[in-house]
Amino acid sequence: MLGKCLSSFASKYDLPHTIWKTPSTPANAPSMISPPEITHTATPRVRCDGATGIAPALGHPRVWLQIDEHGYVDCGYCDRRFVLKGSIADGADQASLPDIASGASV
């Protein structure tokens, strides 16, 4: 229904019909996107404030994250992935691993 409405609107105002088409995902596109940044760490408890190379005030609130048996954890604010060195996730294809977000802990 919406497609017909947009098509008639496009033709009424002499707009190209292609602007109303929904972009499609290519068949060979990967199903998951790799995280924006991966940090390898030697300790299972890490902190993240989103400030790498920028002033801390421009990051996000500092959170403490705990890496569990999966060997990695993702920051819930900035999606930075922390991978424990020597864990099963160390050396794995990070794009194939699901997100494991962790919130703030005390």
KEDOFI-922093 format. One record per residue: chain; x, y, z of N, C-alpha, C, O in turn. Coordinates in nm, 4 decimals. Example, Ala and Ser with C-alpha at 12.3 -4.5 7.8 and 13.67 -1.06 7.14 Angstrom:
REM residues 2
{"A",{1.3190,-0.5690,0.7800},{1.2300,-0.4500,0.7800},{1.3200,-0.3300,0.7800},{1.4236,-0.3319,0.8465}}
{"A",{1.2850,-0.2250,0.7080},{1.3670,-0.1060,0.7140},{1.2900,0.0030,0.7870},{1.3409,0.1138,0.8039}}
This chain:
REM residues 106
{"A",{0.0821,-0.1202,0.0000},{0.0000,0.0000,0.0000},{0.0857,0.1254,0.0000},{0.0625,0.2180,-0.0777}}
{"A",{0.1858,0.1274,0.0888},{0.2727,0.2446,0.0969},{0.3512,0.2621,-0.0324},{0.3721,0.3745,-0.0780}}
{"A",{0.3948,0.1510,-0.0916},{0.4686,0.1570,-0.2176},{0.3864,0.2211,-0.3279},{0.4381,0.3018,-0.4052}}
{"A",{0.2556,0.1849,-0.3360},{0.1687,0.2439,-0.4382},{0.1517,0.3937,-0.4140},{0.1522,0.4731,-0.5080}}
{"A",{0.1368,0.4309,-0.2887},{0.1186,0.5711,-0.2537},{0.2425,0.6521,-0.2922},{0.2310,0.7603,-0.3497}}
{"A",{0.3613,0.5989,-0.2602},{0.4842,0.6698,-0.2934},{0.5069,0.6748,-0.4440},{0.5568,0.7744,-0.4964}}
{"A",{0.4704,0.5678,-0.5132},{0.4850,0.5656,-0.6590},{0.3960,0.6707,-0.7237},{0.4395,0.7424,-0.8138}}
{"A",{0.2715,0.6801,-0.6779},{0.1814,0.7789,-0.7366},{0.2276,0.9208,-0.7028},{0.2137,1.0118,-0.7845}}
{"A",{0.2824,0.9395,-0.5828},{0.3360,1.0700,-0.5444},{0.4536,1.1059,-0.6341},{0.4645,1.2198,-0.6796}}
{"A",{0.5427,1.0085,-0.6602},{0.6607,1.0324,-0.7425},{0.6210,1.0674,-0.8850},{0.6788,1.1574,-0.9460}}
{"A",{0.5212,0.9952,-0.9384},{0.4816,1.0231,-1.0763},{0.4048,1.1557,-1.0855},{0.4171,1.2270,-1.1851}}
{"A",{0.3264,1.1889,-0.9834},{0.2500,1.3134,-0.9846},{0.3419,1.4352,-0.9861},{0.3137,1.5341,-1.0537}}
{"A",{0.4518,1.4275,-0.9114},{0.5437,1.5404,-0.9013},{0.6689,1.5219,-0.9859},{0.7686,1.5914,-0.9662}}
{"A",{0.6636,1.4283,-1.0800},{0.7713,1.4045,-1.1748},{0.9040,1.3772,-1.1050},{1.0076,1.4322,-1.1425}}
{"A",{0.8997,1.2915,-1.0028},{1.0206,1.2512,-0.9308},{1.0649,1.1141,-0.9810},{0.9810,1.0321,-1.0183}}
{"A",{1.1941,1.0886,-0.9824},{1.2386,0.9555,-1.0242},{1.1868,0.8495,-0.9275},{1.1925,0.8669,-0.8058}}
{"A",{1.1370,0.7412,-0.9822},{1.0791,0.6348,-0.9004},{1.1839,0.5664,-0.8129},{1.1503,0.5115,-0.7080}}
{"A",{1.3090,0.5692,-0.8544},{1.4131,0.4969,-0.7820},{1.4391,0.5544,-0.6432},{1.4914,0.4832,-0.5574}}
{"A",{1.4053,0.6783,-0.6184},{1.4323,0.7335,-0.4853},{1.3434,0.6707,-0.3791},{1.3724,0.6828,-0.2601}}
{"A",{1.2365,0.6043,-0.4190},{1.1453,0.5453,-0.3222},{1.1744,0.3982,-0.2967},{1.1111,0.3370,-0.2106}}
{"A",{1.2691,0.3403,-0.3700},{1.2995,0.1988,-0.3517},{1.3805,0.1791,-0.2246},{1.4677,0.2596,-0.1920}}
{"A",{1.3515,0.0733,-0.1547},{1.4252,0.0385,-0.0347},{1.5560,-0.0283,-0.0755},{1.5542,-0.1203,-0.1573}}
{"A",{1.6692,0.0153,-0.0210},{1.7949,-0.0489,-0.0578},{1.7957,-0.1948,-0.0126},{1.7451,-0.2280,0.0946}}
{"A",{1.8524,-0.2790,-0.0939},{1.8575,-0.4207,-0.0596},{1.9985,-0.4585,-0.0189},{2.0949,-0.3922,-0.0568}}
{"A",{2.0101,-0.5649,0.0582},{2.1385,-0.6155,0.1026},{2.1889,-0.7162,0.0000},{2.1150,-0.8073,-0.0374}}
{"A",{2.3125,-0.7020,-0.0462},{2.3645,-0.7989,-0.1417},{2.3676,-0.9391,-0.0814},{2.3839,-0.9548,0.0396}}
{"A",{2.3521,-1.0402,-0.1654},{2.3473,-1.1785,-0.1196},{2.4788,-1.2224,-0.0558},{2.4792,-1.3085,0.0321}}
{"A",{2.5900,-1.1642,-0.0991},{2.7191,-1.2056,-0.0451},{2.7663,-1.1181,0.0712},{2.8818,-1.1290,0.1121}}
{"A",{2.6811,-1.0327,0.1249},{2.7188,-0.9453,0.2357},{2.7319,-1.0274,0.3634},{2.6529,-1.1192,0.3857}}
{"A",{2.8312,-0.9959,0.4483},{2.8447,-1.0696,0.5738},{2.7253,-1.0424,0.6647},{2.6662,-0.9345,0.6608}}
{"A",{2.6912,-1.1402,0.7455},{2.5741,-1.1271,0.8315},{2.6026,-1.0436,0.9556},{2.5098,-0.9894,1.0156}}
{"A",{2.7296,-1.0320,0.9954},{2.7640,-0.9546,1.1137},{2.8726,-0.8545,1.0778},{2.9531,-0.8789,0.9879}}
{"A",{2.8747,-0.7443,1.1464},{2.9739,-0.6404,1.1251},{3.0763,-0.6491,1.2372},{3.0396,-0.6674,1.3533}}
{"A",{3.2026,-0.6365,1.2041},{3.3047,-0.6436,1.3074},{3.2945,-0.5214,1.3991},{3.2519,-0.4144,1.3556}}
{"A",{3.3333,-0.5373,1.5253},{3.3248,-0.4252,1.6185},{3.4186,-0.3130,1.5768},{3.5178,-0.3377,1.5081}}
{"A",{3.3886,-0.1895,1.6174},{3.4685,-0.0760,1.5743},{3.6133,-0.0802,1.6231},{3.7030,-0.0335,1.5530}}
{"A",{3.6370,-0.1343,1.7399},{3.7728,-0.1380,1.7937},{3.7879,-0.2615,1.8816},{3.6980,-0.2951,1.9587}}
{"A",{3.9009,-0.3279,1.8697},{3.9296,-0.4464,1.9507},{4.0513,-0.4177,2.0356},{4.1551,-0.3761,1.9841}}
{"A",{4.0394,-0.4399,2.1661},{4.1490,-0.4192,2.2605},{4.1805,-0.5517,2.3270},{4.0925,-0.6138,2.3867}}
{"A",{4.3054,-0.5958,2.3173},{4.3483,-0.7185,2.3834},{4.3984,-0.6827,2.5222},{4.4712,-0.5849,2.5393}}
{"A",{4.3597,-0.7609,2.6202},{4.3941,-0.7313,2.7584},{4.4420,-0.8575,2.8297},{4.4060,-0.9690,2.7919}}
{"A",{4.5232,-0.8385,2.9326},{4.5751,-0.9511,3.0104},{4.4904,-0.9789,3.1339},{4.5087,-1.0814,3.1995}}
{"A",{4.3981,-0.8890,3.1664},{4.3147,-0.9074,3.2857},{4.1682,-0.9223,3.2468},{4.1237,-0.8605,3.1500}}
{"A",{4.0919,-1.0036,3.3210},{3.9511,-1.0239,3.2859},{3.8594,-0.9086,3.3266},{3.7437,-0.9048,3.2848}}
{"A",{3.9085,-0.8157,3.4063},{3.8273,-0.6993,3.4453},{3.8883,-0.5766,3.3785},{4.0055,-0.5450,3.3991}}
{"A",{3.8073,-0.5084,3.2986},{3.8558,-0.3930,3.2227},{3.7636,-0.2743,3.2442},{3.6483,-0.2894,3.2847}}
{"A",{3.8161,-0.1568,3.2166},{3.7330,-0.0364,3.2241},{3.7279,0.0267,3.0873},{3.8221,0.0152,3.0089}}
{"A",{3.6186,0.0928,3.0587},{3.6032,0.1613,2.9312},{3.5349,0.2947,2.9559},{3.4324,0.3023,3.0237}}
{"A",{3.5934,0.3993,2.8998},{3.5306,0.5315,2.9067},{3.5123,0.5910,2.7673},{3.4746,0.7074,2.7529}}
{"A",{3.5393,0.5098,2.6645},{3.5173,0.5534,2.5276},{3.6159,0.6555,2.4771},{3.5983,0.7094,2.3679}}
{"A",{3.7201,0.6835,2.5543},{3.8141,0.7894,2.5168},{3.9481,0.7292,2.4771},{4.0377,0.7146,2.5603}}
{"A",{3.9613,0.6949,2.3511},{4.0897,0.6508,2.2985},{4.1363,0.7571,2.2012},{4.0797,0.7735,2.0931}}
{"A",{4.2386,0.8281,2.2400},{4.2909,0.9327,2.1533},{4.2120,1.0626,2.1581},{4.2410,1.1550,2.0821}}
{"A",{4.1126,1.0713,2.2464},{4.0371,1.1952,2.2626},{4.0303,1.2286,2.4108},{4.0624,1.1448,2.4951}}
{"A",{3.9895,1.3482,2.4423},{3.9750,1.3878,2.5824},{3.8677,1.3024,2.6499},{3.7625,1.2792,2.5903}}
{"A",{3.8914,1.2549,2.7732},{3.7921,1.1717,2.8410},{3.6537,1.2350,2.8497},{3.5534,1.1638,2.8539}}
{"A",{3.6472,1.3658,2.8523},{3.5174,1.4330,2.8602},{3.4337,1.4090,2.7342},{3.3119,1.4265,2.7372}}
{"A",{3.4971,1.3693,2.6243},{3.4249,1.3459,2.5005},{3.3842,1.1999,2.4833},{3.3217,1.1648,2.3832}}
{"A",{3.4184,1.1153,2.5785},{3.3845,0.9734,2.5703},{3.2461,0.9466,2.6272},{3.1504,1.0176,2.5965}}
{"A",{3.2364,0.8430,2.7108},{3.1108,0.8092,2.7773},{3.1404,0.7812,2.9239},{3.2574,0.7753,2.9617}}
{"A",{3.0395,0.7640,3.0072},{3.0670,0.7338,3.1484},{3.1545,0.6094,3.1611},{3.1370,0.5126,3.0871}}
{"A",{3.2474,0.6124,3.2543},{3.3363,0.4980,3.2751},{3.2564,0.3790,3.3279},{3.1798,0.3907,3.4236}}
{"A",{3.2761,0.2657,3.2639},{3.2126,0.1418,3.3078},{3.3200,0.0358,3.3270},{3.4236,0.0370,3.2605}}
{"A",{3.2932,-0.0552,3.4189},{3.3818,-0.1683,3.4424},{3.3147,-0.2915,3.3845},{3.1969,-0.3168,3.4095}}
{"A",{3.3904,-0.3678,3.3072},{3.3372,-0.4846,3.2381},{3.4130,-0.6087,3.2818},{3.5332,-0.6033,3.3075}}
{"A",{3.3431,-0.7191,3.2898},{3.4031,-0.8461,3.3299},{3.3989,-0.9428,3.2119},{3.2919,-0.9714,3.1581}}
{"A",{3.5154,-0.9929,3.1723},{3.5226,-1.0899,3.0638},{3.4921,-1.2270,3.1227},{3.5547,-1.2688,3.2201}}
{"A",{3.3952,-1.2974,3.0628},{3.3548,-1.4286,3.1156},{3.4189,-1.5418,3.0361},{3.5210,-1.5223,2.9701}}
{"A",{3.3582,-1.6602,3.0428},{3.4136,-1.7792,2.9783},{3.4195,-1.7698,2.8259},{3.4874,-1.8500,2.7619}}
{"A",{3.3498,-1.6735,2.7678},{3.3557,-1.6560,2.6229},{3.4889,-1.5954,2.5785},{3.5287,-1.6092,2.4628}}
{"A",{3.5570,-1.5287,2.6709},{3.6880,-1.4719,2.6410},{3.6855,-1.3289,2.5906},{3.7901,-1.2733,2.5570}}
{"A",{3.5685,-1.2690,2.5850},{3.5588,-1.1305,2.5382},{3.4318,-1.0674,2.5926},{3.3402,-1.1364,2.6374}}
{"A",{3.4281,-0.9343,2.5877},{3.3104,-0.8583,2.6268},{3.3075,-0.7310,2.5435},{3.4120,-0.6769,2.5075}}
{"A",{3.1865,-0.6834,2.5130},{3.1689,-0.5604,2.4363},{3.1153,-0.4511,2.5266},{3.0280,-0.4757,2.6099}}
{"A",{3.1671,-0.3309,2.5105},{3.1170,-0.2159,2.5862},{2.9774,-0.1813,2.5345},{2.9558,-0.1716,2.4137}}
{"A",{2.8849,-0.1631,2.6248},{2.7481,-0.1302,2.5879},{2.7311,0.0110,2.5336},{2.6307,0.0412,2.4692}}
{"A",{2.8286,0.0974,2.5592},{2.8208,0.2352,2.5098},{2.8837,0.2507,2.3716},{2.8193,0.3004,2.2792}}
{"A",{3.0086,0.2086,2.3575},{3.0831,0.2385,2.2342},{3.1118,0.1152,2.1489},{3.1728,0.1276,2.0427}}
{"A",{3.0698,-0.0019,2.1922},{3.0887,-0.1281,2.1198},{3.2341,-0.1727,2.1096},{3.2647,-0.2641,2.0331}}
{"A",{3.3233,-0.1109,2.1842},{3.4617,-0.1575,2.1840},{3.4627,-0.2993,2.2406},{3.3958,-0.3279,2.3398}}
{"A",{3.5391,-0.3873,2.1765},{3.5473,-0.5262,2.2212},{3.6790,-0.5471,2.2943},{3.7856,-0.5110,2.2445}}
{"A",{3.6701,-0.6062,2.4136},{3.7868,-0.6407,2.4925},{3.8032,-0.7924,2.4867},{3.7126,-0.8672,2.5236}}
{"A",{3.9197,-0.8366,2.4401},{3.9479,-0.9792,2.4247},{4.0582,-1.0157,2.5219},{4.1627,-0.9507,2.5253}}
{"A",{4.0355,-1.1201,2.6013},{4.1331,-1.1672,2.6980},{4.2415,-1.2456,2.6249},{4.2117,-1.3409,2.5528}}
{"A",{4.3676,-1.2053,2.6434},{4.4794,-1.2739,2.5787},{4.4847,-1.4198,2.6253},{4.4731,-1.4485,2.7445}}
{"A",{4.5022,-1.5100,2.5310},{4.5106,-1.6526,2.5626},{4.3759,-1.7213,2.5749},{4.3714,-1.8418,2.5999}}
{"A",{4.2660,-1.6490,2.5583},{4.1327,-1.7088,2.5696},{4.0916,-1.7709,2.4364},{4.1630,-1.7592,2.3368}}
{"A",{3.9763,-1.8368,2.4357},{3.9279,-1.8986,2.3119},{3.8937,-1.7940,2.2063},{3.8919,-1.8252,2.0873}}
{"A",{3.8665,-1.6702,2.2480},{3.8330,-1.5632,2.1531},{3.9578,-1.4974,2.0955},{3.9505,-1.4286,1.9937}}
{"A",{4.0718,-1.5182,2.1599},{4.1968,-1.4587,2.1125},{4.2389,-1.5294,1.9839},{4.2641,-1.6498,1.9842}}
{"A",{4.2464,-1.4555,1.8757},{4.2823,-1.5118,1.7466},{4.1633,-1.5576,1.6640},{4.1799,-1.5957,1.5481}}
{"A",{4.0438,-1.5547,1.7214},{3.9230,-1.5943,1.6481},{3.8784,-1.4811,1.5558},{3.9168,-1.3656,1.5742}}
{"A",{3.7969,-1.5159,1.4565},{3.7393,-1.4148,1.3680},{3.6346,-1.3378,1.4481},{3.5265,-1.3900,1.4755}}
{"A",{3.6660,-1.2150,1.4853},{3.5793,-1.1365,1.5733},{3.4441,-1.1061,1.5105},{3.3451,-1.0915,1.5823}}
{"A",{3.4377,-1.0963,1.3792},{3.3111,-1.0666,1.3125},{3.2138,-1.1832,1.3230},{3.0931,-1.1635,1.3091}}
{"A",{3.2638,-1.3048,1.3474},{3.1749,-1.4210,1.3563},{3.1231,-1.4433,1.4981},{3.0344,-1.5261,1.5185}}
{"A",{3.1765,-1.3714,1.5958},{3.1331,-1.3883,1.7349},{3.0151,-1.2963,1.7649},{3.0142,-1.1813,1.7212}}
{"A",{2.9158,-1.3451,1.8388},{2.8012,-1.2589,1.8723},{2.8405,-1.1516,1.9737},{2.9409,-1.1646,2.0437}}
{"A",{2.7604,-1.0460,1.9805},{2.7850,-0.9402,2.0780},{2.7577,-0.9921,2.2179},{2.6571,-1.0587,2.2421}}
{"A",{2.8475,-0.9613,2.3092},{2.8250,-0.9893,2.4508},{2.8438,-0.8562,2.5215},{2.9544,-0.8210,2.5625}}
{"A",{2.7351,-0.7836,2.5349},{2.7411,-0.6508,2.5964},{2.7307,-0.6653,2.7477},{2.6601,-0.7519,2.7994}}
{"A",{2.8014,-0.5802,2.8153},{2.7988,-0.5800,2.9599},{2.7773,-0.4377,3.0068},{2.8333,-0.3435,2.9506}}
{"A",{2.6970,-0.4225,3.1087},{2.6712,-0.2900,3.1629},{2.7685,-0.2549,3.2723},{2.8675,-0.3247,3.2945}}
{"A",{2.7402,-0.1478,3.3395},{2.8266,-0.1032,3.4473},{2.8127,-0.1952,3.5678},{2.7050,-0.2479,3.5960}}
{"A",{2.9206,-0.2128,3.6360},{2.9166,-0.2890,3.7606},{2.9932,-0.2114,3.8659},{3.0751,-0.1252,3.8340}}
{"A",{2.9663,-0.2420,3.9893},{3.0294,-0.1673,4.0985},{3.1476,-0.2410,4.1502},{3.2140,-0.1940,4.2425}}
